[in-house]
Amino acid sequence: MSDPRPARAPNPLPDFCRLPAVAALFAVGALTVTLMWLAPDNTRGWRGYSIGMLFVTWLSMLIALALCYARPWLQRLGGWMPYAGVWLLIELVVALASAVARWMDVALQLDLVHIAPSAFVRDNLLIAALLGAAMLRYFYVLAQWQARLAAVAHAQVDALQARIRPHFLFNSMNTVAALVRVDPAAAERTIEDLCELFRAALGQSGSRDGTLGEELALVERYLAIEQLRLGERLRIRRELDSLPMDYPLPRLLLQPLVENAVRHGIQPRREGGEILLRGAREGQALLIEVSNPLPAAPSTPGHGHGLTNVRQRVAYRYGARAAVEAGPHEDRFMVRLRLPLQPPPAEPN
């Protein structure tokens, strides 16, 4: 089902209220001061270098503060105008800060600047114009890359949400048909579980995040259906008591992992096996593990799309602080998600 809502335009500007953007501003300024100090014709020593670094630090903080407060208004501009607005605002802040610094140097008789006030302001404006244009170009390319990454991630989410394995649906309906006369209540519960799975797979494509509690509830509905089909062959052990159930989690993130565990770890084994769902806090990280026994004989290999999709969605949602590890461990296959306890805020729909 297609979403009738118009696609949201990608965010064109970085968040200058956050540390990465502030650090980028300071790093560019500090690198410029260092290169100027290392120039062959430079006659200033460590004192001049220290003063330059102090001025750059003060200037970076002023620029970041101005851009942080002006960002909501700049975002309303269309096309390339937000970047032009940022560039002009940087120039204005540099001009005012340079004029104030030169005035303080004269008023306090510090004798730190040995050129005319107009030349000092002009030179700083030229340097800021070149560096600002280069930084804005970098931010623009970064925003375009993030927009493409978001489009790929959303397309993969939509594909995953729109996919219900035909064999799973066929087996579930056969289970319902067998239970209708023998156990009508169990048949009704199975239909309700199927409805919830379809609702999550097909009806929530516009929602960005759910919660860990909602995802675990969906996993339980999936396992309830498979339990009816596999019977005593499927055993579940849960160690999830210490998890924050309101933790923001992308929808259908854990269910594909559990589905793979059932398909590759339980179905090929005549005696079945145990699926372990475990969660714990480790420092500033949240660990979630899904493991299943390894079959005696290799099962039909999958394409790995589910695990790849989970990896990419975790990387896109939580950044470099998150990780997905998967592989055999002793006699079991384990998938471990390491997520930050304080995830970055999700972008609004």
N, C-alpha and C positions, 0 to 999 in steps of 0.2 A: 504494500500500500504506500503510495507516495505521500509525502508531507506537503500539504497545500500552503504552508507558511513560507514566505520568502526567505531565502538564505541570508544569514546575517553576514554583513561585511566584515572582513578580517580586521582585527585591531591594528591600526596603522602605526601607533606610537608605543614605545616601551613605557613601562611604569617607572617614572623618574622618582617616585616615592620609595622605591625598593632599593636594597643595597647593590644589586648587580649594576644598575644604571649609574648610581653614584660612584661606584668603584671604577666603572669604565671612564667616566669623566675625569676622575682624579688620575687614573693611570695614564691617560693621554696627555694631560697637563704635566705630570711628573716626568714622563718620557721626553717631552719637549724641552723642559728645563734641563734635564740631564744631557741631552744632545747639544744644547746651546753651551752648556758649561764645558763639555768635552771638545768643543770646536777649537781648532789650532790657534785662532787669534783671540781667544778669550783671555782676559786679563784679571778676572775675578777669581778669588780663591774659595775656600770653604764657606766663608762668611756670605759671599754673594750667592753661592748655591743654596745655603740654608734660607736666606731671605727669599730667593725665588721659589723654593718649595713651600714656604709659609704662604706666599702670595697665591700660589696655585691652589693650595688646599683651601684657603679662604674663598677664592674665586669659584672653585668647584662646588663648595657647599652653597654659595649664593645662587649659582646657576641651577643646581639640583632643586633648591627650594622654590625658585621662581617657576621652573618647569613643572614641578609637582603640583603647585597650586593652579597653574594655567592649563594643565593638561585637559581637564573636563571641557574647557571652552575651545581649545585647539582641536579636540576630537570631533567637534561639530562641523568643522570645515570639511569640504569635499576635495577629492583628488589629491594633488600634491600640496595643497594649501597648509595642512598641518605641519609639514616639514619646513615650509617657508616661514610659518609662524614661529616654530622652534628656533630656526636660524636667526630671525630678527630679534627674538627675545634674548638669545645668547649674546648677540652683538650689543643690545641695549645694556644688559647686565655688565658686560665687560667694559663698556664705555664709562658707565657710572662708577664701577669699582675702581677702574684705573684712575679716573679723575679724583676720587676720594683718596686713594692711596698716594697719588702725587701731591695732593694738598696736605695730607698729614706729614709727608716727608719734608715739605717746606716749612709747615707750621711748627713742627717739633725739631727742626734743624738736624734731622738724622743724616742727611746727605747720602741717601742710598741710591738715588737716581740722578744721573749726571747729564741728562738730556732735557730739552724743553718739555713742559707739560703737554703741549699739543703733539709733539713727536712721540712722547711716551704713550699717549692714548691712541694715536694713529697706528703705531707699531703693534700694540696689543690687539687692536681691532683687526688688522690684517692677519695676524697669526690666528686669532679666534675664528675669522671668516674661513680660512683654509681648513683648519682642524675641524671646525663645526660642520663644514660641507662634507668632509671625509667621514666623520662619525655618523652623520645623518644618512649618507649613502650606505654605510654598514648597517645601520638600524633598518633601513628600507629593505635591503636584501635579506636581512634576518627575518623581518616580518613576512616577506613573501615566502621564504622557506618554511616558516612556521605555519603559514596559511595552507601551503601545499601538504605539509605533514598532517595538519588537522583534517583536511579534506580526505586524505588517504585513510586516516584513522576512523573518521566518521563513516566512510564507505565500507570499511571492514566491519565496523559495528553493525551497520545496517544489514550487511550480508549475513553476519552471524545471527542477528535477531530474526532475519527472515527465513533462516534455515531450520527446519525440523526434519531430522533424519527420517526418510520414508519407512525404513525397517522398524524404527522405534515406534512410529505412529501405528504401523500395521500390527506389531506385537501388542501394543497397548490396547488397541481396539479388540483384538482377539481375547485378551485378558478380560476386558469388560464384558464381551459376549459370553465368556465362560462363567462369569460371576453373576450375571443377571438372574439366573434361576437359583443358583446355589447360595449366593450371598449378596442380595440386592444392596445392602448397606455398603459393602465393600466396593461394589460396582459404582455406586453413586459417589463414593469418596474418590475413586479413580478418575471418574469423569470430571469432578471438581479440580483434582490435581492437574489433569490435562488442560482444563480451561485456564488455570493460572499460568501454566507453562506457555500456552499460546498467547495469553495476554502479555506476558513478559517478552516473548519473542517477536510479536507482531504489533503490539499496541503501545510500546514504550519507546519507539525509536526517536521521539523528540525529546526524551528526558536524558540529561547528561549523566547524572549520578543518582544512585539509590543509596542504601545504607548496607552495612555488613549484615545487620539483622534480617533485612529483606532478602538479601542474596542467600543467606543460609536457609531461610524459610523456603525459598524456591528450590534449593538443593534438596531439602527434605521432601518436598512434593515429588521431585524427580525420583529420588531414591524409593519413595513409597510405591511408585508405579513399578520400578524395577524389582522391588522386593516381592510384589505379587507375582511377577513373571518368573523370577529366579528362585524364589522360595528360600530354603535354608542355605542354598549355595552362596547367597549374598549376606555377609555379616558386616555390620557397621560399628566402628568404635569412634566415639566422639570425645575429644578433649578440648572443649571450646569455652569453658566457664569463665575464663579471665579476659575474654575479648570485649572491647567496647562496641556494643551493637549499633551505636549511632555513628560509627566511623563511615565517612563518605567513600563509597566504592562504586566504580562503573558497573552498570547492570550487565548481567550475564558474563561476569568475569570468572566466577568459580564453577558455575554449572558445567561449562565445557571440560574443565579439568576432571570433575567427578564423572562425567559421561565417558571420558577417555579411560578413566580407571576401571569403570564397569566393563567397557567394551574390550579392553586389551588385558585387563588383569583378572577378571572374574569369569566372563563368558568362555574363554578357551579352556578353563580348568574344570574338569568333570566334578571335582570335589568343591569347586568354588573357592572362596577366600574372604579375607577381611580387608575392607577399605578403612583406612585411618584418616580421620579429619582432626587436625590438631592446630591449636592456635596459642600463642604466647606473646608476651611483651619482653623485648630484649633491649634494654637501654632506651634509646629514642626510636626504636623500630618495632613494628608489629610483624610477627612471623605467622604465616598461615601455610600449613603443609597438607598435601593430599598425597597419600601413598597407597599402593596396591601391590599384591604379590606378583612376582614375575612368573609367567607360565612356563611349564616344563619344556614345551616346544614353542618355537617362535610363532606368535600370532600373526594374522594378516596385517602387514604394516600399513599404517595410515599415511596420509600426506603431510602430517604435521601442521596443518593449517590452524587448528585450534590452539596449539601451544604457541605458534608464531604470533597469532592474533593477540593472545594474552600478553606476550612479551611486549609487543608494540603498543598496546593500549596502556600497559603499566608505565612504560617509558614516557609516553605522551602525557599521561595524567599526573605522574608523580615526579618525573625528572630523574636526574642522575642519582638521587638518594635511594631510589628503589631498584630492586633486582629480582629476576626470576631465574631460579636454578632448577634444572631438571636432569635426571639421570638415575641409573641403577645404584642402589645403596644396599650392600649385602644381598639379601634375597628378595628385595622389594624395589619397585620403581617409585621415586619420590619427586614431587614437584613442590618447591618451596618459594613462596612469595615473601619478600622482605619490603615492607612499605613504611614510610615515615609516619610516626605517630601524629605529627602535625603536617598534614598534606597541604600543598599550595591551594589557594582558593580556585574553585572551578570557574571557568568563564561563563557568563550568563548566556542563556539561550537567545 
